[in-house]
Amino acid sequence: MLFVWCFYSGSRLAARAQQLRPAQASRGSLRTMAVAVGDKLPEAKFRYFDSEGNMKELTTEQLSKSKKVVLFAVPGAFTPTCSMKHLPGFIDKADEIKSRGVDTIACVSVNDAFVMDAWGKSLGAGDKVLMLADGNGQFAKALGVDLDLTEKGLGVRSRRYALLADDQVVKVLNLEEGGAFTVSSADTILEAL
């Protein structure tokens, strides 16, 4: 990997290097570092289906302004770990999480709203977990958690994580490495509340 140092008014800012993907080097596209505790959630738009079957759009601000929100992301709907452990854990613990002051629990994936809706219905998410589609990976990229799995035929996805945001500010961030599922569970979020 190549590293690009940021320059400002002729001086090098060594405090933070930004990674440049070799495939994007000719386009000059920079990858930012992952979101951190204390950062404001980046602005993005999600799509979802409401309880009446209407597709809706929701911005990060609408989701989290003046609210306490748990967001967790999965690499893909209907995938084994996501379907057997991650999403079911949040469905099962939703009442307990919300009893600790959380307004909304949302599952985010780089899938379309139709897939997220069908997946949520298949596992009984109901009104416990809001199923948000980050169809183009806009939110994942803005957070710095996009994951390029094109060599495996999966395209660009999101890394697995769970975060707690209070009034748009990240208070807890549990970001998984590789294909792990060790720190982003509903139980781990409950321990942080």
Buried (B, 14 or more C-beta within 10 A) or exposed (E): EEEEEEEEEEEEEEEEEBEBEEEEEEEEEEBEEBBEEEBBBBEBBBBBBEEEEEEEEBEBEEBBEEBBBBBBBBBBBBBEBBBEBBBBBBBBBBEEBBEEEBEBBBBBBBBBBEBBBBBBEEBEBEEBBBBBBBBEBBBBBBBBBBBBBEEEEBEBBBBBBBBBBBEBEBBBBBBBEEEEBEBBBBEBBBEBB
